[in-house]
């Protein structure tokens, strides 16, 4: 599994990056038997006091899973 984890307007520490990678590995391991590739973008919008995450995972056979979540501070 190869996932690029990036933060915008804040630093994604090694512990948080490892936590995200472990959770994705655990979840994808349940449903997919092959290599998963993707991107995780974590964005802090300080103007609106908002955190957003965008996840895109290519799971094979042309299937792209996407998820977005937002939460206020």
Residue pairs with C-beta under 8 A, 6 or more apart in sequence:
1 21
1 24
1 25
1 28
1 35
1 36
1 37
2 35
2 36
2 37
2 38
3 20
3 21
3 24
3 36
3 37
3 38
3 39
3 40
3 57
4 38
4 39
4 40
5 12
5 17
5 20
5 21
5 39
5 40
5 42
6 12
6 39
6 40
6 41
6 42
7 41
7 42
7 43
7 44
8 41
8 42
8 43
8 44
9 43
9 44
9 45
9 46
10 42
10 44
12 42
20 40
24 36
24 38
24 40
24 55
24 57
28 36
28 57
28 59
31 59
32 59
32 60
34 59
34 60
35 60
36 57
36 58
36 59
36 60
37 57
37 58
38 55
38 56
38 57
38 58
38 65
39 54
39 55
39 56
40 53
40 54
40 55
41 53
41 54
41 55
42 51
42 52
42 53
43 51
43 52
43 53
43 54
44 50
44 51
45 51
45 52
48 72
49 72
49 73
50 70
50 71
50 72
50 73
51 70
51 71
51 72
51 73
52 68
52 69
52 70
52 71
53 67
53 68
53 69
54 66
54 67
54 68
55 65
55 66
55 67
55 68
56 64
56 65
56 66
57 64
57 65
57 66
58 64
59 65
